Amino acid sequence: MSSPIYKRSVIIEGRKTSISLEEPFWEELQAIAKERHIKVSSLVAEISSARKDSNLSSAVRIFVLGNARRGQLDSAA
């Protein structure tokens, strides 16, 4: 079963942009931002500035996946 993709607008450095994410990725992105005590837009700005060649939506998914993997490693130790 596939999860529908939702387009969401965020403001990065005063510029409005959009990202298209499945709901589980969006929810996890919100949780990471809350854990870090920052706004989702600030976290997306960090991800955007660190990305190489991928589009922003892909970069967010890769970031969320990496964060989840690190969490699994931390809990296994």
TORMI-998018 format. One record per atom (N, C-alpha, C): residue number from 1; residue in one letter; atom name; x, y, z. Coordinates in Angstrom, 2 decimals. Each point is the difference from the previous one (the first is absolute). Layout:
# residues N
num,residu,atome,X,Y,Z
NUM,a,CA,X,Y,Z
...
This chain:
# residues 77
num,residu,atome,X,Y,Z
1,m,N,0.85,-1.17,0.00
1,m,CA,-0.85,1.17,0.00
1,m,C,0.90,1.24,0.00
2,s,N,-0.22,0.89,-0.92
2,s,CA,0.83,1.19,-0.08
2,s,C,-0.63,1.15,0.76
3,s,N,0.84,0.84,0.53
3,s,CA,-0.46,1.17,0.73
3,s,C,-0.07,1.17,-0.98
4,p,N,-1.11,0.75,0.01
4,p,CA,-0.07,1.15,-0.91
4,p,C,1.04,1.06,0.34
5,i,N,0.42,0.70,-1.02
5,i,CA,1.00,1.06,0.18
5,i,C,-0.74,1.33,0.11
6,y,N,0.36,0.77,1.01
6,y,CA,-0.60,1.31,0.22
6,y,C,1.04,1.07,-0.24
7,k,N,-0.41,1.07,-0.64
7,k,CA,0.87,1.14,-0.24
7,k,C,-0.20,0.99,1.14
8,r,N,1.10,0.43,0.61
8,r,CA,-0.07,0.96,1.10
8,r,C,0.93,1.17,-0.29
9,s,N,-0.42,1.16,0.40
9,s,CA,0.81,1.20,-0.20
9,s,C,0.80,0.30,1.26
10,v,N,1.25,0.38,-0.19
10,v,CA,0.87,0.45,1.09
10,v,C,0.74,1.25,-0.46
11,i,N,0.40,0.79,0.95
11,i,CA,0.75,1.21,-0.32
11,i,C,1.44,-0.21,0.44
12,i,N,0.91,0.13,-0.96
12,i,CA,1.43,-0.15,0.25
12,i,C,0.67,1.31,-0.37
13,e,N,0.64,0.61,0.98
13,e,CA,0.69,1.27,-0.21
13,e,C,-0.90,1.02,-0.68
14,g,N,-1.23,0.08,0.45
14,g,CA,-0.94,0.98,-0.51
14,g,C,-0.64,-0.35,-1.33
15,r,N,0.34,-1.15,-0.54
15,r,CA,-0.54,-0.41,-1.28
15,r,C,-0.91,-1.22,0.16
16,k,N,-1.19,0.08,-0.56
16,k,CA,-0.95,-1.10,0.10
16,k,C,0.35,-1.08,-1.02
17,t,N,0.06,-1.23,0.47
17,t,CA,0.25,-1.14,-0.87
17,t,C,-0.91,-1.13,0.44
18,s,N,-0.07,-1.04,-0.77
18,s,CA,-0.86,-1.12,0.38
18,s,C,0.79,-1.30,-0.03
19,i,N,-0.45,-0.92,0.85
19,i,CA,0.56,-1.34,0.01
19,i,C,-1.16,-0.98,-0.09
20,s,N,0.23,-1.08,-0.68
20,s,CA,-1.01,-1.04,-0.16
20,s,C,0.46,-1.23,0.76
21,l,N,-0.76,-0.34,1.04
21,l,CA,0.38,-1.12,0.86
21,l,C,-1.20,-0.87,0.34
22,e,N,0.26,-1.27,0.21
22,e,CA,-0.99,-0.89,0.55
22,e,C,-0.21,0.36,1.47
23,e,N,-1.17,-0.26,0.51
23,e,CA,-0.36,0.37,1.37
23,e,C,0.99,-0.53,1.05
24,p,N,0.45,-1.27,-0.08
24,p,CA,0.96,-0.47,1.02
24,p,C,1.30,0.81,0.03
25,f,N,0.48,0.43,-1.17
25,f,CA,1.22,0.82,-0.03
25,f,C,-0.27,1.36,0.62
26,w,N,-1.16,0.60,-0.31
26,w,CA,-0.34,1.31,0.56
26,w,C,-0.12,-0.08,1.53
27,e,N,-0.67,-1.03,0.48
27,e,CA,-0.17,-0.16,1.46
27,e,C,1.34,-0.16,0.69
28,e,N,0.89,-0.78,-0.59
28,e,CA,1.32,-0.20,0.60
28,e,C,0.83,1.28,-0.05
29,l,N,-0.12,0.74,-1.09
29,l,CA,0.69,1.29,-0.10
29,l,C,-0.47,0.95,1.10
30,q,N,-1.30,0.03,0.24
30,q,CA,-0.54,0.83,1.08
30,q,C,0.52,-0.45,1.36
31,a,N,0.08,-1.30,0.21
31,a,CA,0.50,-0.54,1.27
31,a,C,1.46,0.37,0.23
32,i,N,0.81,-0.08,-1.05
32,i,CA,1.42,0.36,0.11
32,i,C,0.13,1.48,0.34
33,a,N,-0.77,0.84,-0.67
33,a,CA,0.05,1.44,0.27
33,a,C,-0.42,0.28,1.45
34,k,N,-1.04,-0.66,0.45
34,k,CA,-0.47,0.19,1.38
34,k,C,1.07,-0.44,1.00
35,e,N,0.63,-1.12,-0.28
35,e,CA,1.07,-0.52,0.87
35,e,C,1.16,0.98,0.10
36,r,N,0.29,0.69,-1.10
36,r,CA,1.09,0.97,-0.05
36,r,C,-0.43,1.41,0.44
37,h,N,-1.28,0.15,0.29
37,h,CA,-0.55,1.30,0.43
37,h,C,0.17,1.08,-1.06
38,i,N,-0.25,-0.40,-1.27
38,i,CA,0.06,0.95,-1.10
38,i,C,-1.24,-0.17,-0.87
39,k,N,-0.25,0.98,-0.85
39,k,CA,-1.13,-0.09,-0.92
39,k,C,0.35,-0.95,-1.14
40,v,N,-1.04,-0.58,-0.58
40,v,CA,0.20,-0.88,-1.15
40,v,C,0.71,0.75,-1.12
41,s,N,-0.38,1.25,-0.21
41,s,CA,0.63,0.78,-1.07
41,s,C,1.50,0.19,0.24
42,s,N,0.40,0.13,1.26
42,s,CA,1.43,0.12,0.31
42,s,C,0.73,-1.30,-0.28
43,l,N,-0.63,-1.12,0.33
43,l,CA,0.60,-1.30,-0.27
43,l,C,0.11,-0.23,-1.50
44,v,N,-1.04,0.35,-0.74
44,v,CA,0.04,-0.15,-1.45
44,v,C,1.09,0.89,-0.60
45,a,N,0.19,1.19,0.56
45,a,CA,1.07,0.89,-0.48
45,a,C,1.37,-0.65,0.22
46,e,N,0.20,-0.64,1.16
46,e,CA,1.25,-0.71,0.26
46,e,C,0.22,-1.11,-1.01
47,i,N,-1.06,-0.78,-0.25
47,i,CA,0.09,-1.10,-0.96
47,i,C,0.32,0.55,-1.38
48,s,N,-0.67,1.07,-0.36
48,s,CA,0.21,0.59,-1.32
48,s,C,1.43,0.48,-0.19
49,s,N,0.56,0.62,1.01
49,s,CA,1.36,0.52,-0.13
49,s,C,1.05,-1.11,-0.06
50,a,N,-0.33,-1.18,0.53
50,a,CA,0.95,-1.11,0.02
50,a,C,-0.13,-0.92,-1.20
51,r,N,-1.07,0.15,-0.77
51,r,CA,-0.23,-0.95,-1.10
51,r,C,0.99,0.24,-1.14
52,k,N,0.23,-1.04,-0.75
52,k,CA,0.92,0.07,-1.13
52,k,C,-0.79,0.22,-1.28
53,d,N,-0.31,-1.08,-0.69
53,d,CA,-0.65,0.11,-1.31
53,d,C,-1.48,-0.37,0.02
54,s,N,-0.50,-0.49,1.10
54,s,CA,-1.38,-0.47,0.03
54,s,C,-0.98,1.16,0.15
55,n,N,-1.25,-0.27,-0.38
55,n,CA,-1.01,1.02,0.22
55,n,C,-0.34,0.04,1.49
56,l,N,-0.67,1.03,0.43
56,l,CA,-0.25,0.21,1.43
56,l,C,-0.83,-1.12,0.61
57,s,N,-1.05,-0.44,-0.69
57,s,CA,-0.84,-1.07,0.55
57,s,C,0.81,-1.27,0.22
58,s,N,0.85,-0.35,-0.95
58,s,CA,0.86,-1.18,0.15
58,s,C,0.99,0.18,1.14
59,a,N,0.56,1.19,0.10
59,a,CA,0.96,0.27,1.08
59,a,C,-0.67,-0.14,1.37
60,v,N,-1.24,0.43,0.12
60,v,CA,-0.73,-0.14,1.27
60,v,C,-0.21,-1.47,0.31
61,r,N,-0.42,-0.77,-0.98
61,r,CA,-0.22,-1.44,0.23
61,r,C,1.30,-0.68,0.44
62,i,N,1.11,0.31,-0.66
62,i,CA,1.29,-0.60,0.34
62,i,C,0.41,0.40,1.43
63,f,N,-0.24,1.26,0.35
63,f,CA,0.31,0.47,1.36
63,f,C,-0.82,-0.76,1.03
64,v,N,-1.30,-0.13,-0.23
64,v,CA,-0.88,-0.70,0.95
64,v,C,0.42,-1.45,0.13
65,l,N,0.30,-0.65,-1.12
65,l,CA,0.45,-1.39,0.03
65,l,C,1.30,-0.14,0.78
66,g,N,0.95,0.89,-0.26
66,g,CA,1.27,-0.04,0.72
66,g,C,-0.19,0.21,1.49
67,n,N,-0.89,0.90,0.37
67,n,CA,-0.29,0.26,1.41
67,n,C,-0.60,-1.25,0.65
68,a,N,-0.90,-0.68,-0.70
68,a,CA,-0.61,-1.22,0.53
68,a,C,1.04,-1.10,0.17
69,r,N,0.89,-0.12,-0.97
69,r,CA,1.05,-1.03,0.08
69,r,C,0.94,0.27,1.17
70,r,N,0.37,1.27,0.19
70,r,CA,0.87,0.35,1.13
70,r,C,-0.70,-0.35,1.32
71,g,N,-1.28,0.25,0.07
71,g,CA,-0.78,-0.32,1.20
71,g,C,-0.02,-1.49,0.29
72,q,N,-0.09,-0.80,-1.05
72,q,CA,0.03,-1.45,0.17
72,q,C,1.36,-0.46,0.50
73,l,N,1.06,0.61,-0.51
73,l,CA,1.35,-0.37,0.43
73,l,C,0.21,0.38,1.46
74,d,N,-0.51,1.18,0.39
74,d,CA,0.14,0.47,1.38
74,d,C,-0.73,-0.92,0.97
75,s,N,-1.18,-0.47,-0.40
75,s,CA,-0.79,-0.85,0.91
75,s,C,0.54,-1.43,0.05
76,a,N,0.76,-0.41,-1.00
76,a,CA,0.58,-1.35,-0.02
76,a,C,1.26,-0.07,0.85
77,a,N,0.61,1.13,0.27
77,a,CA,1.27,0.00,0.74
77,a,C,-0.19,-0.18,1.48
